[in-house]
């Protein structure tokens, strides 16, 4: 499971995840990327499952750049505990994503193989994503929104 090595504070406020991504929404390293289309807090085990399926698919012919990491701790109180007595212990970590954030980038020999990677990742993530493709004059958005 993905966890940060060190945090300034062990527990964090809940916060609000609204608006669109202003950073981390541009292709930087590779020719293809998977972009999120909704506000979501992705758990660390969900991200790791997507990492593994992507590595298995792309490993033989490409390099992968992962652009998000679960830094935010989420707390939970044990079952059948009364209200009060402070905040619960840290249960898991999440990555707070906004529409437009790129989860990871990868190179692929063809568009069809990139679409296979996209469909496998959507199966693991369970959120709406789309495939970004780099073109000579800029970025081309595929119309396939799954």
N, C-alpha and C positions, 0 to 999 in steps of 0.2 A: 504494500500500500504506500502511496506517495505521501510523505509528511515533510514539512520543512525542518531543517536542522536546528534552527534557532529563531525564536520570536522575541520581540521586545516585551510583549505582554502575552501571557498564557491564554487569556480569554478575550474575545473581541465582542463589540456591540453587533447587533443584528444588521443594521444599516438598511439602505434601500437601493435596489438595483433598477434604475430607471434611465431612459434615454438611449442614445445610440453611442457606439464606440467612437472615440475620437483618436485613439492611438491603438496600434496593433491591428489595424484594419487594411494594411497595404502589403502586397507581395514584396518580400525583401530578398529571399534567398533562392527560391526554386521556381519552376515553371507552373506548378499546380498547387492549389491550396484548398482546404476545406474551411468554409466560413459559416459562422452561426447566424441564424436569422431570428432569434428570439432571446429575451432575457431569461437567463437560467443560472442556477448555482449547481455546477457539476461536481459530484462527489469524486474523491480521489480514486476509489475503486472503479468507478465508471470510466474515468480518464485512462486508468491503467489498462482496462480491458480494450479500449480503443487503440492505445499504443501498441499492445501486443498483436492485435489483428492487423494493424497497419504494417508493423515490422515484418510479420509473417508473409504478407502479400508483396511488399515493396522491397524487401531485404536483398533479393538477388540482383536487382538492377538499379537501385537508387539509394540516395541518402535522404533522411527524413529530418526535418527541423521542427521540434515541438515548441510552440509559442506560448502555451499557458501552463501554469503550475498551481496546484491548490494550496494557497497560503492562508486562507481564512479558517480559523477554528470554529466549529459548531458544537455547542454544549447540549447535554441532555441529562435529565434527572432519571434515576432508576425507576422501575415500575413500582407502583403502589407506595409512593412516598408522598407525604402530605405537602401542601403548599408552604412556601416560606423556607427558612433555613438556608438562604443564599442560592447562588447560581450552581448548576450542576457541573459535572466533570466534562472535559473535552471528549466528544464521542467520535468525530471525524473531521476532516478538512475538506473545504470546497474551493473551487475556482469560480469567481463571480464573472460571468460573461454577459456582454451586451450585444445587441444585434450589430453585426459587422466585424466582430472579433474573429481572428483567424486562429483555429486550434492548432493545425500543423500544416507544413508545406513539404512537398516532395517532388522529385523529378520522375518523369515517366516517359517511356518511349512513345506511347500513343495515348490518345484521348480515351479510347475504349478501356484500356487498363486503368486509367485514372478514375473512370466511372465505376469500375469494379471496386476500387479502394473506397470510393465514396459510399457505395451501397453497403459495404461491409461495416464501415464506421457508423453509419446511421443506424444499422441494426444494433450496435453496441451502445451508442449514445442515447438513442431514443428522443432526439430533438430534431427540429427542422434545420437542415444545412444545405449549402450549395457548393458547387465546384467552381473555383476561380482558375482562369487560365491566362498566362502571360502571352501577350501578342507583341509584335514589333512596335506598334504605335501606342501601347498602353496595356490596359487590363481588359480582357474579354470575359463577360459574365455568361456562363452557360444558362440557358433558360430552364433547365431541369432543376426544379426546386422540389426536394423530397422531404 
